[in-house]
Amino acid sequence: MVSLAPSGRTQALLGLLRILVALLFLQHGTAKLFGFPHVAMFDGLKLVSLLGLAGAIEIVGGLLLLLGLFTRPTAVVLAAEMVAAYLIGHAARGALPIHNGGELAFVYGVVFLLFALAGPGRFAIDRSFHEGA
C-alpha cells in the first residue's frame, strides 16, 4: 500500500516550514491586535470588527501551528480565513492575485492546506500523541 504521509527528511523540512510560516503569520495577528510590528493601516483597529476577529484567529491559530498542536484542524481554519481574506479584501480589485494584492493570502492558504493534508511534520506536539499510540 502506498502511503501519502511524508517520511524521513521530508518530515523535518515540513516541521521547519510549519514553524517558520507560523512565526511569519503570527506577525499579522500581533500587528492587528497589539500594534507590533507597527502597521499604520491597523491604527485604531477595533477588537470587535472583522479585522479584530482576523487578528484573534491569526494569533491563536499561529500559536497552535507554531507548537504543532491540533495542526490539521487549525490549518483548515486558517486556510478558510485566507479564502475569506482573499474574497473580501482582494478579489474585487482584480481577477489575478498579482493585480489585486492577494498573493500573500493565496500562498498562506495553499500552505495551510498542505499542513491540513500532510500533517505537522517533526517538532510538533501532535506527533507525541500519535507516536505513543
MARMI-950854 format. One line per 2 residues: number of its first residue (from 1); for each residue x, y, z of C-alpha. Coordinates in pm, 1 decimal, padded with zeros to 6 digits, m for minus. Layout:
N
NUM> X:Y:Z; ...
***
This chain:
133
1> 00000.0:00000.0:00000.0; 00127.4:00344.8:m00087.5
3> 00148.3:00590.8:00199.0; 00082.6:00958.7:00139.5
5> 00247.6:01050.8:00469.9; 00585.8:01220.8:00428.8
7> 00878.4:01044.4:00594.6; 01243.4:01099.8:00682.7
9> 01392.0:01434.4:00588.7; 01060.8:01545.7:00444.8
11> 00907.9:01535.7:00795.3; 01186.4:01757.3:00928.5
13> 01150.2:02003.3:00640.5; 00772.7:02007.8:00682.8
15> 00817.5:02081.6:01053.9; 01064.2:02360.8:00979.9
17> 00828.1:02510.6:00721.4; 00540.4:02495.4:00972.8
19> 00744.0:02678.5:01237.1; 00868.2:02949.2:01000.3
21> 00524.4:03006.6:00845.6; 00365.8:03021.4:01192.3
23> 00616.5:03285.9:01307.0; 00550.2:03495.2:00997.1
25> 00173.9:03451.5:01027.0; 00174.3:03548.4:01395.7
27> 00305.9:03890.7:01296.7; m00019.7:03963.3:01116.5
29> m00220.5:03898.7:01431.8; 00013.1:04086.5:01666.4
31> 00025.0:04382.6:01427.6; m00354.3:04398.4:01426.3
33> m00420.0:04346.9:01797.8; m00104.7:04470.7:01972.2
35> 00036.5:04720.0:01721.9; 00362.4:04525.7:01694.4
37> 00515.7:04529.0:01448.6; 00354.7:04860.9:01366.4
39> 00141.3:04869.4:01051.8; m00025.0:05208.1:01000.3
41> m00341.6:05066.1:00843.8; m00419.3:04887.7:01173.1
43> m00400.6:05203.7:01386.7; m00726.9:05240.5:01575.4
45> m00845.1:04890.4:01485.7; m01139.7:04784.0:01697.5
47> m01127.8:04437.3:01852.6; m01495.6:04382.4:01769.7
49> m01455.8:04409.5:01393.6; m01376.6:04181.1:01104.0
51> m01006.8:04270.8:01123.6; m01013.1:04228.3:01502.0
53> m01158.2:03879.3:01461.0; m00896.0:03803.7:01194.6
55> m00622.2:03916.1:01434.4; m00752.2:03686.9:01708.2
57> m00768.5:03392.5:01466.1; m00416.5:03469.1:01346.3
59> m00272.2:03481.1:01698.4; m00444.9:03168.6:01829.6
61> m00400.0:02976.7:01505.6; m00042.4:03094.2:01463.6
63> 00047.0:02979.1:01815.4; m00119.7:02639.8:01766.7
65> 00058.3:02598.2:01434.9; 00390.5:02703.0:01588.8
67> 00355.0:02438.7:01859.5; 00221.6:02180.6:01618.4
69> m00086.0:02133.8:01834.9; m00414.8:02041.8:01663.4
71> m00228.8:02118.3:01342.5; m00469.8:01973.2:01089.8
73> m00792.6:02134.7:01217.1; m00607.3:02459.3:01285.9
75> m00470.3:02460.0:00932.4; m00821.4:02410.7:00791.9
77> m00949.2:02711.8:00990.4; m00651.4:02924.5:00881.4
79> m00694.9:02821.9:00517.4; m01062.4:02921.3:00539.5
81> m00960.0:03255.6:00688.9; m00726.3:03310.9:00393.8
83> m01003.4:03228.7:00145.9; m01226.0:03482.5:00323.4
85> m00944.1:03739.8:00328.4; m00889.1:03690.0:m00042.1
87> m01256.7:03712.4:m00133.2; m01336.5:04005.5:00097.8
89> m01018.3:04207.9:00069.3; m00871.0:04133.4:m00270.3
91> m01089.8:03964.4:m00532.2; m01298.1:04274.5:m00608.5
93> m00982.7:04466.0:m00708.0; m00893.7:04240.5:m00999.7
95> m00906.6:03888.5:m01136.5; m00545.8:03790.2:m01070.1
97> m00368.9:03790.1:m00733.0; m00081.5:03995.5:m00875.8
99> m00331.0:04266.4:m00973.0; m00537.6:04266.7:m00654.7
101> m00263.3:04231.3:m00391.4; m00387.3:03891.5:m00280.5
103> m00071.3:03686.3:m00342.1; 00012.8:03652.0:00027.3
105> m00337.2:03540.9:00126.7; m00334.6:03291.4:m00160.3
107> 00007.2:03147.8:m00070.3; m00076.4:03124.7:00300.8
109> m00399.7:02945.3:00210.8; m00216.2:02689.8:m00003.1
111> 00048.3:02629.4:00265.4; m00221.0:02583.5:00530.6
113> m00392.8:02329.1:00305.0; m00059.6:02148.2:00281.1
115> m00045.1:02120.5:00662.4; m00408.7:02009.2:00675.9
117> m00331.9:01725.1:00435.3; 00027.2:01631.7:00523.4
119> 00025.6:01699.3:00897.2; 00266.2:01899.0:01111.7
121> 00596.1:01731.8:01027.9; 00858.6:01695.7:01301.0
123> 00896.1:01909.9:01609.8; 00521.5:01906.2:01679.7
125> 00325.6:01830.3:01994.4; 00076.3:01641.8:01775.5
127> 00344.0:01382.6:01696.8; 00378.4:01285.5:02063.6
129> 00009.6:01182.9:02066.8; 00049.4:00962.6:01758.7
131> 00388.7:00810.7:01847.7; 00263.3:00698.7:02190.4
133> m00034.5:00513.1:02042.7
***
